[in-house]
Amino acid sequence: AVLLGLAGALHAIRLARWAGIRTAAEPLVLVLHAGYAFLPLGAIALAAEILMPGVFGMAAAQHIWMGGAVGLMTLAVMTRATLGHTGQELHAGLGTVAIYLALVTAVLARVVAGVWTDEAMALHSLAGVAWIGAFGGYAVLYGRFLLRLPPAKRI
């Protein structure tokens, strides 16, 4: 658990050195930093849960990693790759920002449910709806790019 916490702290230092706040003007890049931030947060939360059982709940700590780091980074790469590979401008519009925020909401609701157990059912429901909203929103926003023929290549 100590090594896990140390790994989390080292990743947090690494993330801080990247100065991700400088990317705030472009959510398509900022979200990559946000997704990575869940990696050290998950490690630290899991270490805390191992050392002090009941702090977050093991499942909540794991969701920081799985839902946060893996989920948000996956959604971030899906949006950027779809824009890039379909010839669109590499810019996150309001809809894209909304699906990023929905996914973060899902993760936070799931983590808080482990701490605020009286409201766990409502928070789990919120987490599920927000998760579906994030990836369903991706399908709605980006499906039109993925379902049409690619632009003709010039010779």
C-alpha positions as CSV (number, residue, x, y, z in Angstrom):
1,A,0.0,0.0,0.0
2,V,2.9,2.3,0.8
3,L,4.4,1.7,-2.7
4,L,1.0,2.2,-4.3
5,G,0.7,5.6,-2.5
6,L,4.2,6.5,-3.5
7,A,3.5,5.6,-7.1
8,G,0.4,7.8,-7.0
9,A,2.4,10.7,-5.5
10,L,5.1,10.4,-8.2
11,H,2.5,10.4,-10.9
12,A,0.8,13.4,-9.4
13,I,4.2,15.2,-9.4
14,R,4.7,14.2,-13.1
15,L,1.2,15.5,-13.9
16,A,1.9,18.8,-12.2
17,R,5.1,19.3,-14.1
18,W,3.1,19.0,-17.4
19,A,1.3,22.3,-16.4
20,G,-2.0,21.1,-17.8
21,I,-3.7,24.3,-16.8
22,R,-2.0,25.9,-19.8
23,T,-4.2,23.8,-22.0
24,A,-7.5,25.1,-20.5
25,A,-8.3,27.0,-23.7
26,E,-8.7,23.7,-25.6
27,P,-10.8,21.1,-23.8
28,L,-9.7,18.4,-26.3
29,V,-6.2,18.6,-24.8
30,L,-7.2,19.5,-21.2
31,V,-9.3,16.4,-20.9
32,L,-6.2,14.3,-21.5
33,H,-4.7,15.8,-18.4
34,A,-7.9,15.4,-16.5
35,G,-8.0,11.7,-17.5
36,Y,-4.4,11.2,-16.4
37,A,-5.1,12.9,-13.1
38,F,-7.4,10.0,-12.2
39,L,-4.4,7.7,-12.3
40,P,-2.5,9.2,-9.3
41,L,-5.8,9.9,-7.5
42,G,-6.9,6.3,-7.9
43,A,-3.5,5.0,-6.7
44,I,-3.6,7.3,-3.6
45,A,-7.2,6.4,-2.9
46,L,-6.6,2.7,-3.2
47,A,-3.5,3.0,-0.9
48,A,-5.6,5.0,1.6
49,E,-8.3,2.3,1.5
50,I,-5.8,-0.5,2.1
51,L,-4.2,1.3,5.0
52,M,-7.4,2.7,6.5
53,P,-10.3,0.4,5.4
54,G,-13.6,2.1,5.0
55,V,-12.2,5.5,4.0
56,F,-13.7,5.3,0.5
57,G,-14.7,1.8,0.1
58,M,-12.6,-0.5,-2.1
59,A,-15.1,-0.3,-5.1
60,A,-15.1,3.5,-4.9
61,A,-11.3,3.7,-4.9
62,Q,-11.2,1.3,-7.9
63,H,-13.7,3.4,-9.8
64,I,-11.4,6.4,-9.6
65,W,-9.0,4.3,-11.7
66,M,-11.4,2.4,-13.9
67,G,-14.1,5.0,-14.5
68,G,-11.8,8.0,-14.2
69,A,-8.5,7.2,-15.8
70,V,-9.6,4.5,-18.2
71,G,-13.1,5.8,-19.0
72,L,-12.2,9.5,-19.4
73,M,-9.0,8.8,-21.3
74,T,-10.9,6.4,-23.6
75,L,-13.6,9.0,-24.3
76,A,-11.0,11.7,-24.9
77,V,-9.1,9.6,-27.4
78,M,-12.3,8.5,-29.1
79,T,-13.4,12.1,-29.6
80,R,-10.0,13.4,-30.8
81,A,-9.4,10.4,-33.1
82,T,-12.9,10.7,-34.6
83,L,-12.3,14.3,-35.4
84,G,-8.9,13.8,-36.8
85,H,-9.6,10.7,-38.9
86,T,-12.8,12.2,-40.4
87,G,-11.1,15.5,-41.4
88,Q,-12.9,17.7,-38.8
89,E,-11.3,20.6,-37.0
90,L,-9.5,19.4,-33.9
91,H,-11.7,21.4,-31.5
92,A,-14.0,20.3,-28.7
93,G,-17.4,22.0,-29.0
94,L,-19.9,22.5,-26.2
95,G,-21.4,19.0,-26.8
96,T,-18.0,17.4,-26.4
97,V,-17.3,19.3,-23.3
98,A,-20.7,18.2,-21.9
99,I,-19.9,14.5,-22.5
100,Y,-16.6,14.9,-20.8
101,L,-18.3,16.6,-17.8
102,A,-20.9,13.8,-17.7
103,L,-18.2,11.2,-17.4
104,V,-16.5,13.1,-14.6
105,T,-19.9,13.4,-12.9
106,A,-20.4,9.7,-13.2
107,V,-17.0,9.0,-11.6
108,L,-17.5,11.5,-8.8
109,A,-21.0,10.3,-8.0
110,R,-19.7,6.7,-7.8
111,V,-16.9,7.6,-5.5
112,V,-19.1,9.8,-3.2
113,A,-21.5,6.9,-3.0
114,G,-18.8,4.9,-1.2
115,V,-18.5,7.6,1.4
116,W,-22.1,9.0,1.6
117,T,-23.8,5.6,2.0
118,D,-27.2,7.0,3.0
119,E,-27.5,8.4,-0.5
120,A,-25.7,5.5,-2.3
121,M,-28.7,4.4,-4.3
122,A,-29.3,7.9,-5.7
123,L,-25.6,8.4,-6.4
124,H,-25.3,5.1,-8.1
125,S,-28.3,6.0,-10.3
126,L,-26.7,9.4,-11.1
127,A,-23.4,7.7,-11.9
128,G,-25.2,5.3,-14.3
129,V,-27.2,7.9,-16.0
130,A,-24.2,10.2,-16.4
131,W,-22.0,7.4,-17.8
132,I,-24.7,6.5,-20.3
133,G,-25.1,10.1,-21.1
134,A,-21.4,10.5,-21.8
135,F,-21.0,7.5,-24.2
136,G,-24.5,7.9,-25.6
137,G,-23.7,11.6,-26.2
138,Y,-20.6,10.5,-28.0
139,A,-22.7,8.3,-30.3
140,V,-25.1,11.1,-31.0
141,L,-22.4,13.8,-31.5
142,Y,-19.9,11.7,-33.4
143,G,-22.0,9.0,-35.1
144,R,-22.6,11.2,-38.1
145,F,-18.9,11.4,-38.7
146,L,-18.4,7.7,-38.3
147,L,-21.3,6.6,-40.5
148,R,-20.6,8.6,-43.6
149,L,-18.1,7.8,-46.3
150,P,-14.6,9.2,-45.8
151,P,-13.6,12.2,-48.0
152,A,-12.1,11.3,-51.3
153,K,-8.3,11.3,-51.4
154,R,-6.5,13.6,-53.8
155,I,-4.0,12.0,-56.1
